[in-house]
Amino acid sequence: MMSIPFMDQSVTSITSSSTTFFDPITRYQTNSSNSTNSLPVWKSYLYNLQMQAPKPSPIICRILQLRRPRQYGLEFHGLLSRTDADQLMSISIDGSYLVRESLNPPDSYTLAIKFNGEVKNYKLYFDSQTSTHYVGEKHFDTLNDLVHDGLISFYLESKASDYIALMACDSQCYTNESPYGQYKAQLLHRAQTQNNTFNQETSSLTNNEINHSQTTNIDQIASNYRSSSTSNSSIIQQHSSSRISPTKNNNNNSNRKLPSTNPLFFDRILLMQAEKAHNFKIHSFKGPHWCDYCANFLWGLVQQGVKCADCGFEAHKRCSEKVPQDCVPHMKYLKSIFGVDLTTLIKATTPASSVTSLTPVVLEKCINEIESRPHALDTEGLYRIAGFSDTIEEIKLAFERDCAHVDLSQERYPDIHAIACVLKLYLRQLPIPLVTFDIQTQLLELRPSTICVTTIRTIIRRLPPAHFYTLKYLCEHLLKVSQHSIRNQMIIENLAIVFAPTIMRSENPDPMVGLKNSKSIQRLLEILIEQVHDIFSP
């Protein structure tokens, strides 16, 4: 069994700290001062084999074929037996191919390809709707591309079957020099950026001991961040013990905290560390591409591998099954704000180093506008009365176009009910509700005699970090709304009636199931709002 060399012998480690490196044949780019001391090394073995594979060469039919289908050219030889086809191709070179009509079944066609001195026969199909040729799952615009892709697969299988079988098992996929290691290093770099920026802004602080202490703690958190994630429940439960007490300082900067003294910094790290599976889709890459996991070439002409629709991570299909659930989405890959998984959106819309936000931008902007606009909290029927549908759709489209610069000011949108409805619409369109299905089930299984702050708190803290902090943020807001109930008529009970079906919707599509649990869900939400500070406290 052959071993898999990780690094190409022609590639050497480069350790300059001031130069930006570009791989000449891949999309990968990195700066050594921000990641590691050496470049990620792309393995060229499979790429070289693909270049050596036989090229397609059609065997031209010299006889006029009156029954030739429109999708085929001169490579079509009409009604031809397998024996005659083999004899015709016996003197041809590897890569030669022809199409013949078959009688079993009638009006069917066979593709004959010569490789390694043997003729391989495949049932050939044509999709008239997409005008593509195929013999298996892959569809091709031209028959020549189909044959070329097949020859590449034949050649790699004959020359490197053991290599391909082992490439995803290479332990060095996790090293710092590998593309996967570089990917993880980028996450670490994002977490450290805020610390470096903030240290520059607070250069007036002269207490070296404080700086040394903060740097040590940041390094420890960053190291933990880079390591494998633990379960969500343990992350949340251990969160309070990992916080650093604010620095005691009586100078003019005493109210400014370094990132490590800001509790949100740790919350943010935990949120970015939370498990999120990659959203892999079969993808056809244009030009040479390499696997971000094993660093091997993605061979073939179409559908060479998979690509994460949320973060752009590219991999062989087999390698994608081994990639941990550590997707860090990016907005350029997301096609929408509404209807996107909550964890995906939060990770994509704010950087890992942010210490200001742990909640989705739609909720942040809507709640900030409602709470800051004069007398908005006193509006009668807030969250109960519907806004104008055209205004709601306009605000939604504004978030989809540029979520970071949406203007919800009173001059632009005087109808506060429309803004409140956008908030509810966002929550309603979450693919996984704010209180996830499994947590909702655990809450509904509680006996009435055991429902209390302590039991609810224990279960709620099992939520994924994105859901936990967003639910906390929403409940704090709803409590504030209820404190204006003398004017807005929205007591906690009324708010629970409005929001319960949205944030704790049933997984069962049967409306009778949701109706059966409606009272229990409303009561649970009332407790969450009333006791928000006790339930969500560290």
N, C-alpha and C positions, 0 to 999 in steps of 0.2 A: 504494500500500500504506500502510495507516494505521500511525502510531506508537503505542506503548503508553505512556501516561503512568504513571509509577510511583506518584506521590502524588496523592490526591484534592485538588482545589483548596480544598475546604472545611476541610481538616485542616492545622493549623499545628504546627510543632515546639514542644515543651514542654521546658524545660530546668531545671525545679525539681529540686533534689537531695534533697528531703525528703518528697515526696508519692508515694503509691502510686497508680498509674493503672489504671483499668479501662475497657476498651472496652465500650460499652453494649450492643452486639449480638453480641459474640463471647465466647468462653471465655478469651481471652488476657488475662493480667495480668502486669505487670512493674513493677519499681522502678528508676527511672532512676539511682539511686545505685549500683546493682549491675550495670547493663548499659550502656546508652548514654545520650546526652543527649536522645534523642527517642523517641517511641513508634513501634512498628511500625505501618505504615499499611495498613489493609485496603482494597482497591479495591472500590468499591461499584457500578461500572458494570454488571456482570452481574447483581448483585442487583436493581438498579433495572429492568433489562430483564425479569427474571423477574416482577417485580411488574406490569409493563405487558402481559405476555402475555395472550392471550384466555383467558377462563374457560370450562370445559366446560358445555355446555347440552344436555341430552338432548332429542331430538325425540320427543314422546310419541305412542304409537300409540293411536288412538281405537277401534280394532277389537279385539274379544276374540280373543286368539291361543290356541287350544287346545293347540297344539304348543310353547308357550313353555317353554324349559328353566328349571329352578329357579334357576340362577345369574344369570338376567337378569330385568330389571324391565320397566317400560312402554316402555323404549327399544327393545325387541324388536319388529320389524315383520313377523315371519314370512317366508314365501317371497316374496322381492322381487328383481327383476332389478336389475342395475347402472344401467340407463337410468332405471328408475322411481325408484331411490334418488337419483340425481343430480337428477331433476326435483323430487322431494320436498324436497331440500335447497337448491334453487336460490334460494329466497326467505329462507332462514335466515341467521343471523348467523355470523361466524367463531367457532369453538368448538363449534358444533352437531355432534351425533353421533347415530348410530343403529346398531343391530345387526340384521342380516338373515340369513336362512337362505340357504345356497347349494346349488346342485345339482352343482357341480364342485369337489371330489367331493361325493357325497351326504352329508347329515347334517353338513355343515360350516357354519361361521358366519363372517361378514365384518363387520368394524368399519369404518364410514364416518365420516370426520372432515372437517369443512370448515375450511380455513385459507387465508387470503389469497385468498378467492374461489374456491378449487379444492377438490374433494372427493377425499380420499385414502382408498384402500381397503386394508385389511390383514386377513390371515387371523387370526382370533381363536381363542384356545385357553383351556381351563380345566383346571387341575390339581385333580382331585377329592380327592387325598390332602392337599394343603395348602390347598385352597379358594382358590386364587389365579388371577387372570387374567393372560394374557401374550400378546404378539405377537412378542417377541424374547427376549433373555436376562433382562430385568427381569420380576419377578413382583409383582403388586399385589393387595392385599386387596379392593379395589373397582374396578369398571370406571370409575367416575368419576375415581379417582386415576390410572389408566392413561392416560385421555384427557388429563387435566390435565398429566401429565408429558410426554406427547407434544407438546402445544401449547407448552409451555415450550421444548422442544428445537427445534421448528419456528421459534419466534419468535427465539430466540438465534441460530440458524443463518442466518436471513434478515437479521438486524440486525448481527451481530458475528462473522461467519465468519472474517474476516481477523484480528480481535482474538484470537479463540480459537486460531487457528493459530499465533500468535506469542507468546502469553502465557508459555509455558514457556521461550521463548528470550530473555526479557528479561534483559539483563546485570545489572540492578539487583536481581535475586533474591539477589545475594550481598552487597548493601550492609548496613551495620550497622542501618539503619532497617527493613529488610525482616523479615518473620517468620522467614525462614531465618537471617538475620544475628542476630536476637535469640536464636534457638535455639543458634547457635554461641556467642554471648556467654554464655549460661547455662552451657555447658560450661566456658568459661574461668573464670567466676565460681566454679564448683565447685572448680576446681583452685586458686584463690587463697584460698578460705575457710580452708584449713588454715594457710596462711601468716599470715593476719591474726589468727587465733585464737592461734596459737603466739607471735606477736610480743607480744600482750597478756600472755600468761603469763610471758614472759621479759623483761618491761619493766625488770627489775633490771640487765640487761646495759647497761653504760654506754659500751662501746667503739663510738663512732659509726662508725668506719671499718669495723668488722666488720658492723654493721647495714647500712651503705651497700652493702658488697660483696654481702651476702646478698640484699638487695632487688633489686639489679641482676641477679643471677643468676636470681632467681625470675621477674622480669619477662621475662627472655630465654627461660626455659623456658616460661612461660605464652604468650609470643608464638609460640614454635615449636609449642606445643600447639594454638593456634588455627588455625595454617596447615594446609595440606593434608598428609595422612599420607603418609609414604614407605612402601616395601615393608617387610613384617615382618622379612625377613632382615637388611636394612640397619639397621633399628631396633635389633635385638638385637646385631648386631655392633658398632655404634657406641656401645652403651650404656655400656661401661666408660670410654670417653674423655669422656663427658659428665658424669661424677660430679665433685663438688666435694670437695676434701680437707677433713677435719674441722678446725674452727677451733681454733687453739692458744690455750687460755685456762686459767689456773691458778686462777681463783676457784671458788667453791662450785658454780657452775653449769656447770663444764667438761664434765661428763658428759652434759649435755642439749644436743641438737643442734637447730638450726633445721631446718625441713623440707628446705631445699636442701642441708644437709650430711648428711641421712639418705639412704643409697643407695636405700631403698625408695620415697622420694618420687619419684625419677626413674623407677624401675621402674613405679610406679603411673601416672605421666603417660604413659609409653610404652604401657602396657596399655590405658588409656582412649583413647589415640590410635589403637590398632590398628583396622584396618578390620573392620567388621561390617555386613553388609547388613541393610537394614530388612526386616522380615517383613510385607510389605504384604498385606492382605486386603480384598476388596471389602466396603464398609460402607455401611449406610443410616443417615444422620445425621438426628437429630430436631432441628428448628429450624434456623436459619441457621448455616452453618459456612463458613469460609474456608480456602483452601489455605495450608498452612504454608510452602510453597515459593515460589509466585508471588504470593501474597496476594490472588488473585482468588476470587470467590464459587464455592462448590460448588453448581451449579444442579441442579434436578430435585427429585423427591419421594422417590425411593428409589435406593439404590446410586449416590449422587452422586459417589463417589470411593473412595479406599482409605485404610485406617488401619493403621499399624504395630502389630501385636499385641504387640510388645515394648516400645515406647516411646511409643505414642500419636500419632506424627507423622501428620498428615492431609494428603492431597494429591489433586489430580486424578490419574486413572490415567496420563495422558500425562506429567504432572510427576514422578510417582513414578519414571519411567524415567530421569530426570536427577538425582535426589537421590543424592549420594555415599554410599558405604558408611561412614556415620559414626553408626550407631544407638547410642544410649546407653540401654539398657533400664532400666525401672523395675519394681520388684516388684509394684506395683498392677496391672500389665498381664500379669504372668506367672501362669499358673494352676497351676504346679507347680515343685518344686525338682528332683526326679528326672526324668530324661529330657529335660532342657533343655540346649541347647547351652552348652558350658563358658564361652565368652566372654560370652554373653548373661547367664548367671547371675552371674558375677563382677562385671560392670559394673552389674548391677541391685542386688546385695545389699550393696555397699559403695560409699561416695561416691568421686568422682574425687579428692578431696583426702586420702583415707586414706593413711597411711604405714605402716599396721600389717598390711595384708592384701593378698596377691596371689593367693590360692588360694580355692577354693570353701569355703563355710562348713561343708558336711558333712565334708569331709576335715579341716578345721581342728579341729572339735570332736571328731571321733572320734580323730584322732591325738593331740590334746592329752590326752584322757582316758586313752588307752592308755599314753602315756609318763609321765603324772603319777600314775596310780593305783599304789599300792604293789604291787610284785611282778607287775604286769600283763605287763611285758615278759618275765618268766620263765615265763609260762604255757605249758605244753607244747602244741604244735600250734597256736600262735597263727596265725591266718589260714588254717589248714588244717582245723581242726575246725569244723563248722557249729554255729551257735547255734540257740536255739529259734525256730521260724518265727513264732510269735505275738509274741514280743518284738521280733524284727526288724521286723515289720509295724508294731508300736506305735511304735517309734523313728522309722521312716520317716514315719508320719502326724504325729508330733510335729514333725519338720522341715517338713512341708508346712504345718502350721498356723501355726507361728511359729519360723522357723529361727534367729532371733537369740537366743531364750531357751530353747533345748532343754536340759533337765537330764539329763546322762548320768552322774551321780554313782553311786558304788558302792551307796549306799543305795537308789537307785531302780532301777538295772539292775546287779545283781551279776554277771551273765553277761557277761564281757568278750568272749567269742566272738560274742555277738549284735552288739556294737558293731563288731567287726572285720568281720562279715558285712555290716553296713549300709554300711561304707566300700566293700567290694567290689561291693555291689549298685549303689551310686551310679555307680561307674566303669563297670560293665557296662551300665548303661542310658543312658550318654552317646550321643547320636545320632552324633557323630563321636568315635571313640576318642581316648584321651589322646595316643597317638602316631598322628597323622593318617594317613590312607590313603596320601597322596603321600609323606610322609616314611618311612613303613614300606616302601614300594616301593623308595625310594632306598637304604635300609639293607639290604634283602634282595638288592639288585643288587651289593653289594660282594663282591668276590672274597675268599676266605679269607685270601689273602696280604696284602690291603690293609686288613683289619679291625684298626684300632688306635684309640687314644684320639683322635688328631688327626683322622682321617677321620670318626669317629662324631661328634665334637664339632662339626665343620663342618656336618654334616647336621642334627643335633639343633637347632642354633641357627637353623634355618630354620622351626622350629615357630612357630605364632602365639603371641604373648606369654602368653596365658592358659594354653595347653597347656605352654609351656616352663617357666614358674614352678611350675605344679602338678606336672609330672613331676619337677622338681628337688626339690620339697618331699616328694613321695612316696618318691623314691629315697633321700633323706637319712634318712627314717624307716625304710625297709626295711633300710638299712645298720645303723641302731641296733638294730633287731630281731635281725639276724644276729649282732651282737656279744654277744647273750645266748643263743646257740645251744647252749651247754653244758647249759642248763636247758630252753629251749623247743624244742630239736631242729629249729629252723628255720634251717638254713644258707642261704647265698645261693642255692645251686642249688634248694633246696626252695621258696624264696620266688619264684624265677623261674618255676618250674613252676606255681605257684598264680596268679600275676598276669599272666603273658605272654598267655594267651588273652583276658584282659580288656582290658588297656591297648594291646595290639597285635593286635586281632582283624582277620581278613581281610575285605576288601570283597567278596570272592566268597562267596556263600552256600553254595557247594559244600563240604561238610565235608572232602572229600578234599584240597582245596587247602590248607585250614588245617592238616590233619594233615601234609601234605608239608613245610610250612614251620615246623612246631612246634619242631623242634630248633634251627633257626637263630634263631628269635624268642627262645627261652629263653636262648640263649647271648648274644644282643645285650642282653637285659635284665640278665643277670648282669654284663656289662661296665658297663652304666649304673649298677648299684648299687655295684659294687666301686670304680669310678673316678668316683663322683658329683662329688667335689670338683674333679677336674681337668676333667671334661667340661662342667660347668655353671659353672665359675669365669668371672669377667668377662674 
